[in-house]
Amino acid sequence: MKHAEPIAIIDIGSNSVRLVVYAGPVRIPTPIFNEKVLAGLGTGRESDRTLHEEAREKALAALRRFKLLLDYMRVKRTQVVATAAVRDAEDGPQFVREVERIGFDCEVLSAEEEASLAGEGVMSGIPDANGIVGDLGGGSLELVDVSNAGASGGISLPLGVLRLDPSPPGEREARKILKAALKKSLLRDAARGRAFYMVGGSWRALARIDMLATDFPLPITHHYRMKPARAKELRKLVRALDPRLSSAAAPPRLASSPAAAMMLELLVNELDPSHLVVSTYGIREGLLYSKLSPRARMIDPLIEEARDAGGGEHRFGQHGDLLDAWIAPLFEDDPWMRRLRLASCLLADVAWQANPGFRADRGIEMALHGNWVAVNPAGRVIIAQALSASFGRDRLPDARLVQLCKSEQLTRAHCWGEAMRLGQRLSGGVGSVLKRTSLHLTNGALELTVRRGEEALIGDQVQRRLTRLAELLEREPVIATQ
């Protein structure tokens, strides 16, 4: 499994300056350090078209800290990009020179580049994305079409949350700008009936507000899905200033939520999407994704992440692929379920270091709250059910989680887990044992086959687990030799 050297990306936006250091698999590197400073470079710039002095100094101070940290971390590759605030400011070039004096090469992205990278970021984290990406920042809103053909037709509008006024006159002005821009592009017609992907901290805050309001049991914003009608309801929620919402986001994000909710409703009205999907991946991840080869882009990020996470915890070598192949003859799963089954098997050894009484908790926690992408909430719950059963626990800790899946999906995942549990006990976590044994459904029986002379592998616990799995599959347990 190829790992990339750590790489840092600094995003100088209109609202925040953020440093993220990535490491791990080349296809889907993991953030190992993430820090942002709400500098507000785009604040108060409309009158004289220059960067606010206090915000400028705050941003530069953050960059000096980041430079020192990166030197101590010995990160060799750093990419610094600036977006709308610096791009649109008259003194933007002077600010870039100051950034360069700190020791960074700073690239000011064009509006088209920013839109395209936002789209590529979404495709990195949601490979089957098909619709319109909207990246709402402090100074601008980028819209771009994404599909298996890539990101195309991107536009940028001066409708960032720091520029928006959620009052009735401000809403009329924003609608006028949005309508004019969409009229010149092909995005309105392309958007109808397809997904709308929400990128940016202000919209992630809205998603967390919606989770609180609906008592959603899995507080993971990436791949969170809402009906378009929720945009109007969210505007009502943020207007009400319900004190319960204070835990949903930081005060600056909550302060901008009326503008963000207004913009979302305007877009829903204009684009008529089929549903709304939140993406935590944006231009930073798009920068990484844009540099990948076509072959690397084809790698499934969920499987890559699970293989990497499971590989760091295995006892006798990563054998998740072998375990999946070993249990596969029992199950006729569709492609979506097959990849969840493989991810579960890749994580089968993830909790062996935990206290035996907490191994199921560790597996469930990993599945539900791991830093996965390319998997929706239902997929997380299905993996959690498989790992729960593989570590000896039938039920998930929160009964609300089952509402996110179909009952037959959870039943199937439970059976995966019991089959994984059998394989782990039989093999002792050693992949070579799996290669020398097999598991099949034959003539109404569940047949476990071992090599002649190795019958001693079938101990009492193996027999109990075989019987348990056979009962779930409504088969008779049979042990055979060859």
ZIFEN-V43659 format. One record per helix or strand of 3 or more residues. SS is the DSSP state (H for helix, E for strand). FROM is the first residue (numbers start at 1). TO is the last residue. If there is no record, write none. Layout:
ss->SS from->FROM to->TO
ss->SS from->FROM to->TO
//
This chain:
ss->E from->3 to->12
ss->E from->17 to->25
ss->E from->30 to->37
ss->H from->53 to->73
ss->E from->77 to->82
ss->H from->84 to->88
ss->H from->92 to->102
ss->E from->106 to->108
ss->H from->111 to->125
ss->E from->131 to->136
ss->E from->141 to->147
ss->E from->150 to->157
ss->H from->168 to->184
ss->H from->187 to->191
ss->E from->195 to->199
ss->H from->201 to->214
ss->H from->230 to->240
ss->H from->243 to->247
ss->H from->251 to->271
ss->E from->275 to->279
ss->H from->283 to->290
ss->H from->294 to->297
ss->H from->301 to->311
ss->H from->320 to->328
ss->H from->335 to->346
ss->H from->356 to->369
ss->H from->377 to->390
ss->H from->399 to->404
ss->H from->407 to->427
ss->H from->431 to->435
ss->E from->438 to->442
ss->E from->445 to->450
ss->H from->455 to->457
ss->H from->460 to->472
ss->E from->476 to->481
//
